[in-house]
Amino acid sequence: MRAPLILGRTCLRQSLPRAQHFLQCRGIQVATKQTYSRRWRHIRPPPGREGLIFAAAVALSPVAFVQLSEKDNDGTEQTAEGRMLEASRNEIKKEVKDDVRGIRWIRDSLILFLDVYLWEPLCTGTRFLHLAVIFVPVIVTVPVIWIGSRNKERDNERSGTLWWYWFLVKSMERAGPAFIKLGQWAASRSDIFPTQMCEVMSQLHSNAPAHSLHETKKTIRRAFDGRPFEDIFEEFEEKPLGVGAIAQVYRAKLKPDLTAPTDTDVETTQNLRKQVRKNVDTLIKSTPHRVPSSFVAIKVLHPRIEHMIRRDLRIMGFFASVINAIPTMEWLSLPDEVEQFGEMMRLQLDLRIEAANLTIFRKNFKERTTAWFPYPYTDFTTRQVLVEEFAQGIPLADFMENGGGIFQEEIANEGLDAFLRMLLLDNFVHADLHPGNIMVRFYQSAHPNLPFSKSHQHEDPQAQPDVTEQVLARLRPHRKEKDKKAWELELAKIDKEGFRPQLIFIDTGLVTELNATNRRNFLELFKAVAEFDGYKAGHLMCERAGNQTL
């Protein structure tokens, strides 16, 4: 037991510097009564720890994270993503209150000391023993990679090697969320790992069991300020839509008094010039006719998931440092890779960051018809719960499998346009764009909003038919039957009826943003490639790579 305890203690000492008051020194607004339009959360410390506080005095709202993202970098190498993550981590760092004195100060200091130097090392050591039971057989069976015949269709790998890759994947599934995500990340690093290993890793999926409905209801009630569960939802589907390594998702229908009007977060007062331009865009671009929905998707983190991932990252960092100390292994830069992976994991452990990302994407795309992002209910979003508009659509994977029919080129162009806008214009890119996170829906074009016309009269949005759901209901049977001909015929009918496709992007917990130096380097290189200037492109790569800034 001594080795695991030493391991836990060593890992923890790397993260002991006390938290700074991050928000106050940057002038960022935190959650106040004015920030929330519907409610105010009172933050209470855990029972028996009233003298212990987090580095941030109150819980941050998604609005505060949006403010962080919009803050000017002032020529520094900071990014919005980095600022949001730093604020999130500083918020949960504990310290003793400055105004605590006497016996109470001794008690609270002792509790904090025991938590940092005894409880956490003990838990980390226990977790290490659990992982050892899982991965020691993987290490012991390494010699099988030299056994078996070679398979020419699988990069000439031996059958023993392929079996070992499969065994490694199954072991990572059993190890839990951090290792599942690590395998999925490793699948994209064919520059480090063998191609066949990456291919097997790409099939890694979560086998995490769903946490109990009781835990879900308890977490959701906290997000809604303790309101009774039956006063929050008109309908709630108790079976999760999906269970991932970090969270699970439910579908529900909010009570009318909690439902937000459509697109309120991106609506602005329009003068005559903007109104005329909007009407022209409606005619030219086939602007979608939006029908709001009171159905929401609710993502709930698994209980105690943050503690498990934090300990796993410490263990990974410890062994990465050990491997990096081997003279021939420095080129892998494993500590840097683990640090990058850890940052990616931490971003997904605070759902307020995902809500802030949704808000930013909606602002960036409010004048664009190529893509749509769900509306986040920021008033009810916390670190553990994300409430967003339920996205009605068909996964892009179905169109990749059955074909896009008459919409094939249009869907491809919309996807390319959305990605290039994120990359080149916004410098705010969705970093998890696999087919499961992109859906396609169909809409009817909106009519110009002309004064004194019948269409100018305000209608009850909830009374309008949801044509998107009607179209999807026609496509779903052909999607399940895998009948490509019937699928394409139905798409042709939908096209003749005047419906247009639109992409929906979900799961925005991971984004990528370049700092000032890297963005300048990227745009200069992109311009050289676009102009077919091979000499300039090569010169830029050699010059900037030499300074390690490309």
QUICORMO-V331399 format. One record per residue. RES is the residue in one small letter. OMEGA is omega in whole degrees, 0 to 359 (NA if undefined). D_FIRST is the distance of its C-alpha to the first C-alpha in whole Angstrom. Layout:
# QUICORMO-V331399
RES,OMEGA,D_FIRST  RES,OMEGA,D_FIRST
This chain:
# QUICORMO-V331399
m,184,0  r,182,4  a,177,6  p,180,6  l,177,7  i,178,9  l,181,10  g,181,11  r,179,13  t,181,15  c,184,16  l,182,17  r,180,19  q,185,21  s,185,22  l,181,23  p,185,27  r,184,29  a,174,31  q,176,35  h,191,37  f,189,38  l,184,41  q,183,43  c,179,43  r,177,44  g,181,47  i,180,45  q,176,46  v,185,43  a,175,44  t,179,47  k,179,49  q,181,52  t,183,49  y,181,49  s,186,52  r,188,51  r,178,48  w,180,46  r,172,42  h,183,41  i,179,38  r,176,36  p,179,32  p,179,30  p,177,31  g,182,30  r,184,29  e,181,33  g,179,33  l,179,30  i,173,32  f,181,31  a,173,33  a,189,36  a,179,38  v,181,39  a,178,38  l,174,39  s,174,42  p,178,42  v,178,46  a,178,44  f,176,42  v,177,45  q,177,46  l,183,44  s,183,44  e,181,48  k,181,48  d,180,49  n,178,47  d,177,50  g,179,49  t,179,46  e,179,43  q,172,42  t,178,42  a,180,42  e,180,39  g,179,37  r,179,39  m,180,38  l,180,34  e,178,34  a,180,35  s,182,33  r,180,30  n,183,31  e,186,32  i,174,29  k,186,28  k,175,27  e,180,29  v,180,31  k,181,34  d,185,37  d,179,39  v,183,36  r,171,37  g,183,36  i,181,34  r,178,33  w,178,32  i,180,30  r,183,28  d,177,28  s,179,27  l,178,24  i,180,23  l,180,23  f,180,21  l,180,18  d,185,19  v,189,18  y,181,16  l,187,13  w,182,14  e,176,14  p,179,11  l,179,9  c,179,12  t,178,11  g,177,8  t,178,8  r,178,11  f,179,10  l,178,9  h,179,12  l,179,14  a,178,12  v,182,14  i,191,17  f,176,18  v,176,17  p,178,20  v,179,22  i,182,21  v,184,21  t,179,25  v,181,26  p,181,29  v,180,31  i,177,32  w,183,34  i,174,36  g,180,39  s,181,42  r,180,42  n,183,44  k,180,46  e,181,46  r,178,42  d,177,43  n,178,43  e,177,39  r,179,38  s,177,38  g,178,34  t,180,33  l,177,35  w,182,33  w,176,29  y,180,30  w,180,31  f,178,27  l,180,26  v,179,28  k,178,27  s,179,23  m,176,23  e,180,25  r,184,22  a,176,20  g,191,22  p,182,25  a,182,23  f,173,23  i,178,26  k,178,28  l,178,27  g,178,28  q,177,31  w,180,31  a,180,31  a,180,34  s,184,36  r,177,35  s,176,37  d,180,37  i,187,34  f,179,33  p,183,35  t,181,38  q,176,37  m,178,34  c,180,35  e,178,37  v,179,34  m,181,32  s,179,35  q,181,35  l,178,32  h,182,32  s,172,30  n,182,29  a,178,28  p,177,29  a,175,31  h,190,30  s,176,32  l,178,36  h,178,35  e,179,32  t,182,35  k,180,38  k,180,36  t,180,35  i,180,39  r,177,40  r,180,38  a,180,40  f,173,43  d,176,43  g,180,42  r,177,45  p,185,45  f,182,44  e,177,48  d,180,50  i,188,48  f,168,49  e,177,52  e,177,50  f,180,46  e,187,45  e,178,42  k,181,41  p,173,39  l,180,41  g,178,38  v,180,34  g,181,32  a,186,29  i,186,29  a,172,32  q,190,34  v,178,38  y,174,41  r,183,45  a,177,47  k,183,50  l,171,50  k,184,53  p,182,56  d,179,55  l,184,52  t,180,53  a,173,54  p,183,57  t,172,57  d,179,56  t,183,57  d,182,54  v,179,56  e,177,60  t,177,62  t,186,65  q,172,68  n,184,71  l,182,74  r,180,73  k,180,69  q,178,71  v,180,73  r,179,71  k,180,68  n,177,71  v,178,72  d,179,68  t,180,68  l,186,71  i,189,70  k,182,66  s,181,66  t,182,64  p,173,62  h,188,63  r,173,60  v,183,60  p,180,57  s,177,55  s,175,53  f,181,51  v,170,47  a,183,44  i,177,41  k,182,38  v,178,35  l,174,31  h,178,28  p,176,27  r,182,23  i,182,24  e,179,24  h,181,20  m,182,19  i,179,21  r,179,20  r,178,17  d,180,18  l,177,20  r,179,17  i,178,15  m,180,19  g,179,20  f,182,17  f,175,18  a,178,21  s,179,21  v,180,20  i,181,22  n,179,25  a,177,24  i,188,26  p,185,29  t,186,31  m,183,29  e,185,30  w,179,33  l,182,31  s,185,30  l,177,27  p,178,25  d,180,29  e,178,29  v,178,25  e,178,27  q,179,30  f,179,28  g,177,26  e,178,30  m,180,31  m,183,28  r,178,29  l,182,32  q,181,32  l,176,30  d,186,33  l,174,36  r,177,38  i,177,38  e,177,39  a,178,42  a,178,43  n,177,43  l,180,45  t,180,48  i,178,48  f,180,49  r,177,51  k,181,53  n,186,53  f,185,55  k,178,57  e,184,60  r,182,59  t,186,59  t,185,57  a,180,54  w,179,53  f,182,50  p,178,49  y,178,49  p,175,46  y,187,47  t,179,45  d,184,46  f,180,43  t,178,41  t,177,37  r,185,34  q,186,33  v,172,37  l,177,39  v,180,43  e,178,45  e,180,49  f,183,48  a,177,49  q,180,52  g,177,52  i,181,51  p,179,48  l,179,50  a,179,48  d,178,51  f,177,53  m,181,52  e,184,52  n,182,55  g,181,57  g,179,58  g,182,62  i,180,64  f,187,62  q,184,60  e,182,61  e,179,61  i,179,57  a,180,56  n,179,58  e,178,57  g,180,53  l,180,54  d,180,56  a,182,53  f,181,51  l,176,53  r,176,54  m,188,50  l,189,50  l,186,53  l,187,54  d,187,51  n,180,48  f,193,46  v,171,45  h,189,43  a,180,40  d,187,40  l,171,43  h,186,42  p,179,45  g,180,43  n,177,43  i,178,47  m,179,49  v,173,53  r,181,56  f,184,59  y,172,62  q,183,65  s,177,67  a,177,67  h,178,71  p,181,72  n,185,72  l,179,76  p,176,78  f,176,80  s,180,79  k,181,78  s,180,74  h,179,74  q,182,74  h,178,71  e,176,69  d,183,66  p,183,63  q,180,62  a,181,65  q,180,65  p,178,64  d,184,61  v,179,62  t,180,59  e,179,58  q,180,61  v,181,61  l,179,57  a,178,58  r,183,61  l,186,58  r,180,55  p,180,57  h,177,58  r,182,54  k,182,53  e,182,56  k,179,55  d,186,59  k,182,59  k,179,63  a,178,63  w,182,61  e,177,63  l,179,66  e,176,64  l,178,63  a,178,67  k,180,68  i,178,66  d,180,67  k,180,71  e,174,70  g,178,69  f,178,65  r,179,63  p,174,59  q,180,57  l,175,53  i,178,50  f,180,47  i,177,44  d,185,40  t,181,41  g,180,37  l,174,37  v,178,40  t,179,41  e,180,43  l,173,44  n,188,44  a,182,48  t,182,48  n,179,46  r,178,49  r,179,51  n,182,50  f,183,50  l,178,53  e,178,55  l,179,54  f,179,54  k,179,58  a,179,58  v,181,57  a,179,59  e,180,62  f,178,62  d,184,61  g,181,59  y,181,60  k,179,59  a,179,56  g,179,55  h,180,55  l,181,53  m,180,50  c,183,51  e,184,51  r,178,49  a,179,46  g,178,47  n,180,46  q,178,43  t,180,44  l,NA,45
